[in-house]
Structures are given as structure tokens and as C-alpha cells.
Amino acid sequence: MTAAATPRTAAELEAEVAALHEELAALADDRMRAVNEKHGDDHAVNLTKLRAVAKRLRTRPDLARALWETPAADSTPKLLALLISRPKQYGEEELDAMLREAPTPKVHEWLVSYMVKKSPHREALREAWFADADPVVASAGWALTSDRIAKTPAGEAPEGIDLDALLDQIEAEMKDAPERLQWAMNQCLAAIGIHDQARRERAIAIGERLEVLKDYPTPPKCTSPFAPLWIDEMVRRAEQR
């Protein structure tokens, strides 16, 4: 049986955070930062290299919190913090505060994917964020809703989620929604079309009528985020399995 790690003192954590800041700065590539800045992000470290650092550190809740809370030149330490966190140790209010202070889209995305989706508070947060006045916060609620839809067994409706009401709201609001909220609503539209056969035709029709992300540049062999194409492609793949 492995002995529990000895808790670090505040001074030891501070020194470890400082050393990691230096290590991350040494890994930074200004060309990568320039590319990421086009998407609203500011990290300059290759994410594969960042994951390698996280793998070496393993799960470190104390260090994760220290990395998150310590001011830094960019968001890379926060990304690292999310990789070495233990999601179930975070309370609902703490996760809510972290989302609201997430400085970039990538931090926001990883926080939802790696922390909130694994949290016992995910449903309470989904409901709270979904109707939030801040469109970036609301986008997290929509992302969690899409996840619920995708994980619901075929032929069943996700408990507590009215899919018809969602389609009504998407039809009425997605076209003029702020960018990140629009993206999340579009993801939800696609999730309904992919996973709910009874509503697939309506989901495709809404996507075709609104034309959101219709002209989004999509690299070869990648799936377009335009909902009608996205739905058709994922359904086709499922039928070929």
C-alpha cells in the first residue's frame, strides 16, 4: 500500500509554483501563442508537452489550487492546474467562481470537460448556468446540456430536459446569440439531431433555416460544425458500425 503524500507547506507550494512557472515559460513558443490568440486564447505551450508535465506531476490537488490562484503571465498554469486536479474535491460555489474567472476559451472548455462533467455538482451547475445572464457562463450550461443529451440511451429522453423547448429556444435565439453561446447552442442542436431520431428532421430544418456556421472553414477530412452536415455525418457513421 502506497503511503499518503506528505502535505506541502505554503512556502513549499509557493516555491513549486514558481519553478513550474519557469518551466512553462521555457516551453513557450511565441508562434504558437500567435496562433492561439486568433481564437481568443493566450497559451504558448504545446498541449502535448503540457500534458507530459501533468503526467509527471500526477494528481496534485494542493498544487492545482496554488497554480490556479497564483497570478501568471498567461493561462498556461491554469490549464496545468485543471489537468492535475481532483474534480470531486471542488464544491459547487468554487466551480462556479472558477468558471466566471476562466480567462480564455480553452480554460473554460477544459474546466467544463475535465472538472465539472466529473463533479457531483454538474447537474446543479448545468441548471444554474443555462439561464445565466452572462452568455459565456450560459454557454457552459448549454455544453453540459449537450453532454446529457449525448449520454442518454437511444430511444429515451434525458430526464429533466425538454428537447422540444430546447429546439424552440435554439430556433428563436441562436442566430443572434453571442459567438461562444451560439457555438454551444449549435452543438446542442446537433446533439439533438444526432441522438434523437424523432426530432432529427426538425433539428436539420432549423439548422438549414438559420445557416449558423454554414460557411465555417473546415479542413479536409474534418466534420463541419454546420448542424445539418454534422448531424448527417454522425448518423451515417453510426449506421456503418
Backbone as JSON, one array per atom type, in Angstrom:
{
  "sequence": "MTAAATPRTAAELEAEVAALHEELAALADDRMRAVNEKHGDDHAVNLTKLRAVAKRLRTRPDLARALWETPAADSTPKLLALLISRPKQYGEEELDAMLREAPTPKVHEWLVSYMVKKSPHREALREAWFADADPVVASAGWALTSDRIAKTPAGEAPEGIDLDALLDQIEAEMKDAPERLQWAMNQCLAAIGIHDQARRERAIAIGERLEVLKDYPTPPKCTSPFAPLWIDEMVRRAEQR",
  "N": [[0.85, -1.19, 0.0], [0.61, 2.18, -0.9], [2.09, 4.92, 0.72], [0.49, 7.87, 1.96], [0.96, 11.05, 0.42], [3.07, 13.52, 1.85], [1.68, 16.47, 3.12], [2.3, 19.61, 1.55], [3.94, 22.55, 2.73], [2.88, 26.0, 2.84], [4.97, 27.59, 1.93], [6.54, 25.75, 0.55], [4.79, 25.0, -1.5], [4.54, 27.45, -2.8], [7.14, 27.78, -3.77], [7.26, 25.6, -5.5], [5.3, 26.24, -7.36], [6.43, 28.55, -8.45], [8.69, 27.42, -9.66], [7.47, 25.82, -11.57], [6.22, 27.76, -13.13], [8.49, 28.88, -14.3], [9.39, 26.65, -15.74], [7.28, 26.28, -17.55], [7.4, 28.68, -18.92], [9.79, 28.33, -20.25], [9.07, 26.42, -22.06], [7.44, 27.74, -23.75], [6.25, 28.97, -26.9], [6.37, 31.52, -29.07], [5.24, 31.66, -31.59], [3.23, 29.77, -31.48], [1.64, 30.96, -29.57], [0.75, 33.17, -31.0], [-0.88, 31.97, -32.92], [-2.84, 30.84, -31.26], [-3.93, 33.11, -30.14], [-5.57, 34.07, -32.09], [-7.86, 32.71, -31.67], [-8.76, 33.62, -29.32], [-7.32, 32.69, -27.19], [-4.4, 32.45, -25.0], [-2.26, 30.87, -24.39], [1.03, 29.53, -24.83], [2.3, 27.17, -24.89], [2.82, 23.98, -26.23], [0.18, 21.69, -26.18], [0.49, 18.95, -25.9], [3.0, 18.77, -24.74], [2.4, 20.08, -22.39], [0.63, 18.3, -21.23], [2.41, 16.26, -20.73], [3.95, 17.33, -18.69], [1.97, 17.44, -16.74], [1.46, 14.71, -16.45], [3.8, 13.87, -15.27], [3.66, 15.19, -12.82], [1.36, 14.11, -11.77], [-1.79, 13.52, -10.01], [-2.48, 16.3, -8.12], [-3.98, 17.91, -5.9], [-3.46, 20.03, -4.05], [-1.36, 21.47, -5.21], [-2.59, 22.07, -7.61], [-4.62, 23.89, -6.88], [-3.0, 25.95, -5.95], [-1.62, 26.67, -8.27], [-3.75, 27.58, -9.81], [-4.6, 29.81, -8.4], [-2.43, 31.54, -8.27], [-1.14, 34.49, -9.67], [-0.28, 34.83, -13.14], [1.63, 35.08, -16.22], [0.21, 34.22, -18.42], [-2.48, 31.98, -19.37], [-1.56, 29.39, -19.09], [-0.6, 28.09, -16.65], [-3.07, 27.73, -15.34], [-4.35, 25.94, -17.05], [-2.69, 23.74, -16.67], [-3.21, 23.31, -13.98], [-5.84, 22.37, -14.08], [-5.45, 19.89, -15.21], [-4.22, 18.41, -13.23], [-5.91, 18.3, -11.14], [-8.35, 17.16, -8.68], [-11.44, 16.52, -9.36], [-13.75, 15.95, -7.73], [-13.24, 17.09, -5.32], [-13.94, 19.69, -5.35], [-16.23, 22.22, -4.56], [-19.63, 23.28, -5.32], [-19.97, 26.11, -5.38], [-17.32, 26.88, -5.61], [-16.55, 25.84, -8.12], [-18.28, 27.3, -9.7], [-17.28, 29.89, -9.31], [-14.74, 29.57, -10.41], [-15.34, 29.11, -13.09], [-16.39, 31.58, -13.82], [-14.19, 33.19, -13.64], [-12.52, 32.16, -15.49], [-10.06, 32.75, -17.82], [-9.79, 32.43, -20.6], [-11.08, 30.93, -23.68], [-10.09, 28.24, -23.9], [-9.38, 27.52, -21.27], [-11.89, 27.71, -20.11], [-13.23, 25.69, -21.57], [-11.76, 23.36, -20.84], [-12.18, 23.38, -18.1], [-14.93, 22.87, -17.9], [-15.03, 20.37, -19.22], [-13.1, 18.68, -17.94], [-13.42, 19.03, -15.24], [-16.06, 19.92, -14.29], [-17.85, 18.13, -15.56], [-17.17, 15.81, -14.3], [-17.93, 16.16, -11.78], [-19.9, 15.9, -8.77], [-21.65, 17.95, -8.65], [-22.5, 18.67, -11.12], [-25.06, 18.67, -12.39], [-26.59, 20.51, -10.95], [-25.08, 22.79, -11.46], [-25.31, 22.88, -14.23], [-28.02, 23.55, -14.56], [-28.09, 26.02, -13.26], [-26.26, 27.59, -14.7], [-27.28, 27.52, -17.28], [-29.32, 29.4, -17.66], [-28.04, 31.75, -17.15], [-27.24, 35.25, -17.08], [-24.87, 36.08, -18.21], [-23.48, 35.47, -21.26], [-21.25, 33.83, -21.77], [-20.99, 32.26, -19.49], [-23.5, 31.06, -19.64], [-23.09, 29.53, -21.91], [-21.65, 27.39, -20.95], [-23.6, 26.03, -19.52], [-25.21, 25.21, -21.64], [-23.39, 23.54, -22.95], [-23.1, 21.48, -21.08], [-25.68, 20.54, -21.14], [-25.83, 19.52, -23.74], [-24.07, 17.42, -23.4], [-25.49, 15.81, -21.61], [-27.61, 15.05, -23.28], [-26.27, 13.62, -25.27], [-25.36, 11.44, -23.83], [-27.59, 10.06, -23.12], [-29.42, 7.06, -23.27], [-30.29, 5.52, -26.41], [-33.48, 6.18, -27.77], [-34.58, 7.04, -25.43], [-35.61, 9.85, -23.41], [-33.72, 12.59, -22.12], [-33.73, 12.9, -18.66], [-35.53, 15.48, -17.1], [-35.01, 17.36, -19.04], [-36.37, 19.25, -21.56], [-36.66, 18.57, -24.73], [-38.06, 19.58, -26.93], [-38.64, 22.17, -26.11], [-36.05, 23.13, -25.97], [-35.34, 23.09, -28.69], [-37.15, 24.99, -29.61], [-36.14, 27.27, -28.32], [-33.55, 27.42, -29.39], [-34.18, 27.84, -32.07], [-35.32, 30.36, -31.91], [-33.33, 31.99, -30.78], [-30.63, 31.4, -31.45], [-29.48, 32.41, -33.84], [-28.8, 35.12, -33.44], [-27.25, 35.06, -31.19], [-24.46, 35.71, -28.93], [-21.06, 34.91, -29.87], [-19.72, 32.64, -28.5], [-21.8, 31.54, -27.02], [-23.55, 31.02, -29.08], [-22.14, 29.04, -30.45], [-22.25, 26.96, -28.57], [-25.01, 26.53, -28.41], [-25.47, 25.68, -30.99], [-24.05, 23.3, -30.94], [-25.69, 21.9, -29.22], [-28.01, 21.74, -30.74], [-27.09, 20.08, -32.79], [-26.53, 17.8, -31.24], [-29.09, 17.0, -30.44], [-30.21, 16.38, -32.94], [-28.53, 14.3, -33.74], [-28.8, 12.3, -31.78], [-31.5, 11.94, -31.22], [-33.84, 10.48, -32.89], [-36.52, 11.01, -33.48], [-36.7, 13.76, -33.47], [-34.94, 14.56, -35.31], [-35.37, 15.43, -37.98], [-36.56, 17.93, -37.59], [-34.49, 19.27, -36.25], [-32.5, 19.37, -38.23], [-33.84, 20.93, -40.11], [-34.08, 23.36, -38.73], [-31.38, 24.07, -38.53], [-30.75, 24.37, -41.26], [-32.38, 26.51, -41.93], [-31.49, 28.62, -40.27], [-28.77, 28.76, -40.85], [-26.43, 28.95, -39.36], [-22.97, 28.91, -38.89], [-22.64, 27.84, -41.38], [-20.8, 28.53, -43.34], [-18.42, 28.0, -42.14], [-14.94, 27.58, -42.03], [-13.7, 24.45, -42.82], [-11.32, 21.99, -42.37], [-10.01, 19.5, -44.71], [-11.33, 16.18, -44.45], [-12.37, 16.61, -41.97], [-15.2, 17.13, -39.81], [-17.85, 19.27, -40.58], [-19.02, 22.03, -38.58], [-21.51, 22.96, -39.16], [-24.77, 22.42, -38.46], [-26.72, 20.72, -39.94], [-25.02, 19.26, -41.71], [-23.25, 18.15, -39.89], [-24.95, 16.55, -38.31], [-25.91, 14.72, -40.27], [-23.5, 13.45, -40.99], [-22.62, 12.22, -38.59], [-24.73, 10.51, -38.04], [-24.59, 8.88, -40.27], [-22.13, 7.62, -39.82], [-22.73, 6.21, -37.5], [-24.6, 4.4, -38.45], [-23.02, 2.79, -39.99], [-21.59, 1.27, -38.26]],
  "CA": [[0.0, 0.0, 0.0], [1.42, 3.38, -1.02], [1.86, 5.89, 1.78], [-0.05, 9.15, 1.5], [1.96, 12.09, 0.25], [3.12, 14.49, 2.94], [1.18, 17.78, 2.67], [3.3, 20.66, 1.4], [3.69, 23.8, 3.42], [2.6, 27.11, 1.92], [6.24, 28.03, 1.33], [6.94, 24.72, -0.42], [3.9, 25.13, -2.67], [4.91, 28.69, -3.49], [8.38, 27.51, -4.5], [6.96, 24.66, -6.58], [4.57, 27.01, -8.37], [7.41, 29.42, -9.12], [9.52, 26.57, -10.53], [6.64, 25.41, -12.71], [6.08, 28.94, -14.0], [9.73, 28.97, -15.08], [9.41, 25.53, -16.69], [6.3, 26.55, -18.6], [7.92, 29.79, -19.72], [10.84, 27.78, -21.11], [8.41, 25.62, -23.1], [6.58, 28.61, -24.55], [6.6, 29.24, -28.29], [5.61, 32.72, -29.44], [4.46, 31.39, -32.8], [2.02, 29.08, -31.05], [0.79, 31.95, -28.91], [0.13, 34.0, -32.04], [-1.97, 31.18, -33.5], [-3.89, 30.69, -30.26], [-4.57, 34.41, -29.91], [-6.63, 34.23, -33.1], [-9.06, 32.05, -31.15], [-9.06, 34.18, -28.01], [-6.5, 32.07, -26.16], [-3.11, 33.13, -24.84], [-1.2, 29.94, -24.01], [2.07, 29.38, -25.85], [2.92, 25.85, -24.7], [2.18, 22.87, -26.92], [-0.63, 20.99, -25.19], [1.07, 17.63, -25.67], [4.08, 18.99, -23.77], [1.76, 20.43, -21.13], [0.12, 17.04, -20.66], [3.56, 15.5, -20.24], [4.26, 17.91, -17.38], [0.91, 16.99, -15.83], [1.66, 13.28, -16.19], [4.91, 13.76, -14.31], [3.2, 15.68, -11.52], [0.23, 13.27, -11.35], [-2.87, 14.28, -9.39], [-1.95, 17.1, -7.01], [-5.0, 18.93, -5.6], [-2.9, 21.2, -3.38], [-0.61, 22.22, -6.21], [-3.55, 22.56, -8.6], [-5.24, 25.11, -6.36], [-1.98, 27.0, -5.89], [-1.38, 27.12, -9.65], [-4.92, 28.33, -10.27], [-4.75, 31.07, -7.66], [-1.25, 32.4, -8.39], [-1.11, 35.28, -10.92], [0.7, 34.36, -14.12], [1.69, 35.88, -17.44], [-0.85, 33.77, -19.31], [-3.38, 30.99, -18.77], [-0.98, 28.04, -19.1], [-0.65, 27.44, -15.33], [-4.45, 27.3, -15.04], [-4.59, 24.71, -17.81], [-1.98, 22.67, -15.96], [-3.95, 23.07, -12.74], [-7.02, 21.54, -14.37], [-5.0, 18.53, -15.54], [-3.74, 17.69, -12.04], [-6.91, 18.47, -10.08], [-9.25, 16.07, -8.34], [-12.71, 17.25, -9.5], [-14.74, 15.73, -6.68], [-12.89, 17.86, -4.13], [-14.36, 21.07, -5.54], [-17.63, 22.46, -4.27], [-20.43, 23.94, -6.35], [-19.64, 27.54, -5.43], [-15.94, 27.02, -6.07], [-16.55, 25.62, -9.56], [-18.95, 28.45, -10.31], [-16.34, 31.01, -9.29], [-13.66, 29.27, -11.35], [-15.84, 29.32, -14.46], [-16.58, 33.02, -14.06], [-12.89, 33.84, -13.76], [-11.73, 31.5, -16.54], [-9.63, 33.89, -18.64], [-9.76, 32.16, -22.04], [-11.96, 29.83, -24.1], [-9.52, 26.92, -23.63], [-9.53, 27.26, -19.84], [-13.33, 27.48, -19.94], [-13.55, 24.38, -22.15], [-11.17, 22.3, -20.02], [-12.84, 23.39, -16.79], [-16.2, 22.17, -18.06], [-14.82, 18.98, -19.63], [-12.27, 17.88, -17.03], [-13.79, 19.23, -13.84], [-17.5, 19.97, -14.0], [-18.51, 16.9, -16.01], [-16.82, 14.74, -13.36], [-18.3, 16.64, -10.44], [-21.26, 15.58, -8.3], [-22.47, 19.17, -8.74], [-22.64, 19.03, -12.54], [-26.44, 18.95, -12.79], [-26.97, 21.79, -10.33], [-24.39, 23.85, -12.2], [-25.92, 22.96, -15.57], [-29.28, 24.28, -14.46], [-27.82, 27.41, -12.87], [-25.55, 28.29, -15.78], [-28.04, 27.53, -18.53], [-30.11, 30.63, -17.77], [-27.25, 32.88, -16.64], [-27.27, 36.44, -17.93], [-23.59, 36.16, -18.9], [-23.55, 34.46, -22.33], [-20.14, 32.87, -21.68], [-21.41, 31.32, -18.45], [-24.62, 30.29, -20.19], [-22.58, 28.55, -22.88], [-21.27, 26.19, -20.19], [-24.84, 25.31, -19.26], [-25.61, 24.55, -22.89], [-22.45, 22.44, -23.21], [-23.46, 20.38, -20.19], [-26.95, 20.01, -21.64], [-25.48, 18.69, -24.89], [-23.45, 16.21, -22.87], [-26.58, 14.98, -21.09], [-28.35, 14.51, -24.42], [-25.42, 12.63, -25.94], [-25.17, 10.26, -22.98], [-28.88, 9.42, -22.86], [-29.59, 5.87, -24.12], [-31.13, 5.7, -27.59], [-34.9, 5.94, -27.57], [-35.03, 7.64, -24.17], [-35.46, 11.31, -23.29], [-32.93, 12.93, -20.93], [-34.59, 13.3, -17.55], [-35.49, 16.88, -16.7], [-34.67, 18.24, -20.17], [-37.44, 19.3, -22.55], [-35.98, 18.74, -26.01], [-38.84, 20.45, -27.81], [-38.42, 23.54, -25.65], [-34.7, 23.49, -26.4], [-35.38, 23.4, -30.12], [-37.84, 26.28, -29.73], [-35.22, 28.34, -27.9], [-32.49, 27.5, -30.39], [-34.75, 28.44, -33.28], [-35.61, 31.76, -31.66], [-32.23, 32.8, -30.24], [-29.26, 31.06, -31.84], [-28.98, 33.22, -34.96], [-28.26, 36.39, -32.97], [-26.56, 34.86, -29.91], [-23.02, 35.97, -28.94], [-20.32, 33.84, -30.55], [-19.48, 31.41, -27.74], [-23.11, 30.96, -26.71], [-24.07, 30.49, -30.34], [-21.44, 27.78, -30.72], [-22.77, 25.95, -27.65], [-26.38, 26.23, -28.82], [-25.36, 24.89, -32.22], [-23.65, 21.96, -30.52], [-26.87, 21.26, -28.65], [-28.87, 21.43, -31.88], [-26.53, 18.88, -33.42], [-26.69, 16.66, -30.34], [-30.48, 16.54, -30.54], [-30.39, 15.74, -34.24], [-27.75, 13.05, -33.83], [-29.17, 11.28, -30.8], [-32.94, 11.79, -31.09], [-34.33, 10.25, -34.25], [-37.84, 11.61, -33.66], [-36.57, 15.2, -33.64], [-33.82, 14.8, -36.24], [-35.81, 16.21, -39.13], [-36.75, 19.33, -37.18], [-33.18, 19.84, -35.95], [-31.86, 19.67, -39.51], [-34.57, 22.04, -40.72], [-33.69, 24.59, -38.02], [-30.03, 24.4, -38.96], [-30.78, 24.84, -42.65], [-33.04, 27.82, -41.98], [-30.68, 29.64, -39.6], [-27.48, 28.79, -41.55], [-25.34, 29.27, -38.43], [-21.73, 28.19, -39.17], [-22.71, 27.19, -42.69], [-19.59, 28.83, -44.11], [-17.25, 27.85, -41.26], [-13.86, 26.86, -42.75], [-13.49, 23.12, -42.27], [-10.23, 21.3, -43.06], [-10.36, 18.22, -45.32], [-11.5, 15.01, -43.58], [-12.95, 17.02, -40.69], [-16.65, 17.31, -39.89], [-18.31, 20.66, -40.49], [-19.88, 22.32, -37.43], [-22.84, 23.33, -39.63], [-25.55, 21.35, -37.84], [-27.26, 19.69, -40.85], [-23.94, 18.39, -42.18], [-22.74, 17.45, -38.71], [-25.92, 15.5, -37.98], [-25.89, 13.69, -41.32], [-22.25, 12.7, -40.94], [-22.56, 11.37, -37.4], [-25.74, 9.45, -38.21], [-24.04, 7.96, -41.27], [-21.09, 6.81, -39.16], [-23.39, 5.29, -36.56], [-25.26, 3.34, -39.23], [-22.0, 1.92, -40.57], [-20.95, 0.46, -37.22]],
  "C": [[0.89, 1.25, 0.0], [1.08, 4.37, 0.08], [1.34, 7.19, 1.2], [1.06, 10.18, 1.42], [1.9, 13.07, 1.42], [2.64, 15.84, 2.44], [2.3, 18.81, 2.59], [2.93, 21.86, 2.25], [3.4, 24.88, 2.38], [3.86, 27.56, 1.21], [6.7, 27.03, 0.27], [6.08, 24.79, -1.68], [4.26, 26.37, -3.48], [6.17, 28.48, -4.33], [8.13, 26.59, -5.68], [6.21, 25.36, -7.71], [5.53, 27.89, -9.15], [8.28, 28.61, -10.09], [8.73, 26.13, -11.76], [6.39, 26.58, -13.66], [7.32, 29.09, -14.89], [9.79, 27.86, -16.13], [8.46, 25.79, -17.85], [6.76, 27.69, -19.5], [8.99, 29.3, -20.7], [10.25, 26.96, -22.26], [7.61, 26.48, -24.08], [7.15, 28.86, -25.94], [5.74, 30.41, -28.75], [4.78, 32.52, -30.7], [3.15, 30.68, -32.45], [1.07, 30.05, -30.35], [0.05, 32.79, -29.94], [-1.04, 33.27, -32.69], [-3.14, 31.1, -32.52], [-4.64, 32.0, -30.02], [-5.67, 34.68, -30.92], [-7.94, 33.62, -32.63], [-9.41, 32.54, -29.75], [-8.26, 33.59, -26.87], [-5.15, 32.77, -26.07], [-1.98, 32.17, -24.48], [-0.23, 29.73, -25.18], [2.78, 28.04, -25.75], [2.12, 24.81, -25.48], [1.43, 22.01, -25.9], [-0.16, 19.57, -24.93], [2.19, 17.73, -24.63], [3.49, 19.33, -22.4], [1.21, 19.18, -20.44], [1.26, 16.18, -20.11], [4.0, 16.02, -18.87], [3.24, 17.43, -16.35], [1.07, 15.51, -15.48], [2.77, 13.06, -15.18], [4.46, 14.15, -12.91], [2.14, 14.77, -10.9], [-0.83, 14.14, -10.68], [-2.36, 14.97, -8.13], [-2.94, 18.21, -6.67], [-4.43, 20.19, -4.96], [-2.15, 22.09, -4.37], [-1.55, 22.81, -7.26], [-4.19, 23.87, -8.13], [-4.23, 26.26, -6.32], [-1.68, 27.55, -7.28], [-2.54, 27.99, -10.14], [-4.95, 29.73, -9.66], [-3.59, 32.04, -7.84], [-1.28, 33.17, -9.71], [0.0, 34.8, -11.84], [0.62, 35.21, -15.37], [0.62, 35.49, -18.44], [-1.63, 32.65, -18.62], [-2.79, 29.59, -18.66], [-0.99, 27.39, -17.71], [-2.06, 26.99, -14.93], [-4.8, 26.04, -15.82], [-3.91, 23.53, -17.13], [-2.72, 22.31, -14.67], [-5.15, 22.15, -12.98], [-6.63, 20.09, -14.65], [-4.59, 17.74, -14.3], [-4.71, 17.82, -10.87], [-7.64, 17.16, -9.78], [-10.66, 16.67, -8.29], [-13.67, 17.11, -8.33], [-14.42, 16.49, -5.39], [-13.34, 19.31, -4.22], [-15.86, 21.21, -5.31], [-18.32, 23.21, -5.4], [-20.07, 25.41, -6.48], [-18.23, 27.77, -5.96], [-15.86, 26.83, -7.59], [-17.22, 26.78, -10.29], [-18.0, 29.65, -10.38], [-15.22, 30.8, -10.3], [-14.11, 29.51, -12.79], [-15.92, 30.81, -14.77], [-15.25, 33.76, -14.19], [-12.0, 33.16, -14.8], [-11.35, 32.54, -17.59], [-9.72, 33.68, -20.15], [-10.72, 31.04, -22.4], [-11.41, 28.44, -23.77], [-9.63, 26.57, -22.15], [-10.99, 26.94, -19.53], [-13.7, 26.06, -20.4], [-13.02, 23.24, -21.27], [-11.82, 22.24, -18.64], [-14.15, 22.62, -16.86], [-15.96, 20.68, -18.32], [-14.13, 18.13, -18.57], [-12.68, 17.99, -15.57], [-15.29, 19.08, -13.61], [-18.2, 18.68, -14.41], [-18.23, 15.72, -15.09], [-17.23, 15.06, -11.93], [-19.69, 16.17, -10.04], [-22.21, 16.77, -8.39], [-22.82, 19.54, -10.18], [-24.07, 19.38, -12.92], [-26.93, 20.26, -12.2], [-26.33, 22.96, -11.07], [-24.97, 24.0, -13.61], [-27.18, 23.81, -15.52], [-29.04, 25.75, -14.14], [-27.2, 28.2, -14.02], [-26.4, 28.46, -17.03], [-28.77, 28.86, -18.73], [-29.35, 31.86, -17.3], [-27.26, 34.04, -17.62], [-25.97, 36.63, -18.71], [-23.57, 35.09, -19.99], [-22.41, 33.44, -22.29], [-20.45, 31.82, -20.61], [-22.54, 30.44, -18.97], [-24.15, 29.23, -21.18], [-22.14, 27.27, -22.19], [-22.5, 25.36, -19.85], [-25.34, 24.57, -20.49], [-24.69, 23.38, -23.21], [-22.77, 21.23, -22.34], [-24.79, 19.74, -20.6], [-26.7, 19.1, -22.84], [-24.89, 17.36, -24.43], [-24.51, 15.26, -22.31], [-27.34, 14.3, -22.22], [-27.55, 13.38, -25.07], [-25.28, 11.34, -25.14], [-26.47, 9.54, -22.63], [-29.04, 8.21, -23.79], [-30.56, 6.13, -25.27], [-32.58, 5.35, -27.28], [-35.46, 6.51, -26.29], [-34.82, 9.15, -24.21], [-34.63, 11.61, -22.05], [-33.83, 13.48, -19.82], [-34.41, 14.77, -17.21], [-35.14, 17.85, -17.81], [-35.77, 18.13, -21.23], [-36.8, 19.59, -23.92], [-36.74, 19.65, -26.97], [-38.67, 21.92, -27.41], [-37.02, 24.03, -26.03], [-34.68, 23.88, -27.87], [-36.09, 24.73, -30.36], [-36.89, 27.43, -29.41], [-34.09, 28.52, -28.9], [-32.99, 28.2, -31.64], [-34.95, 29.94, -33.11], [-34.37, 32.6, -31.37], [-30.86, 32.55, -30.84], [-28.68, 32.0, -32.9], [-28.27, 34.48, -34.47], [-27.51, 36.27, -31.64], [-25.09, 35.25, -30.03], [-22.25, 34.72, -29.35], [-20.2, 32.55, -29.73], [-20.79, 30.74, -27.32], [-23.72, 30.36, -27.97], [-23.44, 29.14, -30.67], [-22.01, 26.66, -29.84], [-24.21, 25.56, -28.0], [-26.38, 25.38, -30.09], [-24.95, 23.45, -31.9], [-24.85, 21.2, -29.96], [-27.86, 20.87, -29.75], [-28.39, 20.15, -32.57], [-26.72, 17.65, -32.55], [-28.11, 16.11, -30.4], [-30.7, 15.8, -31.86], [-29.69, 14.4, -34.37], [-28.37, 11.95, -32.97], [-30.68, 11.07, -30.64], [-33.56, 11.69, -32.48], [-35.66, 10.96, -34.49], [-37.75, 13.11, -33.93], [-35.49, 15.56, -34.67], [-34.23, 15.7, -37.4], [-35.98, 17.68, -38.77], [-35.4, 19.99, -36.89], [-32.45, 20.23, -37.23], [-32.52, 20.88, -40.16], [-34.22, 23.37, -40.05], [-32.3, 25.02, -38.47], [-30.0, 24.96, -40.37], [-31.38, 26.24, -42.75], [-32.15, 28.92, -41.38], [-29.3, 29.82, -40.25], [-26.31, 29.2, -40.66], [-24.16, 28.33, -38.7], [-21.74, 27.45, -40.51], [-21.42, 27.37, -43.48], [-18.32, 28.7, -43.26], [-16.17, 27.05, -41.99], [-13.55, 25.52, -42.07], [-12.39, 22.41, -43.05], [-10.71, 19.98, -43.69], [-10.39, 17.09, -44.29], [-11.98, 15.36, -42.18], [-14.45, 17.26, -40.88], [-17.02, 18.77, -39.71], [-19.15, 20.86, -39.24], [-21.28, 22.81, -37.85], [-23.77, 22.16, -39.29], [-26.12, 20.31, -38.83], [-26.19, 18.72, -41.36], [-23.38, 17.54, -41.04], [-23.66, 16.28, -38.35], [-25.87, 14.37, -39.0], [-24.65, 12.82, -41.22], [-22.21, 11.75, -39.75], [-23.58, 10.24, -37.46], [-25.22, 8.41, -39.2], [-22.99, 7.04, -40.64], [-21.71, 5.78, -38.22], [-24.03, 4.11, -37.3], [-24.26, 2.36, -39.82], [-21.33, 1.01, -39.54], [-21.56, -0.94, -37.17]]
}
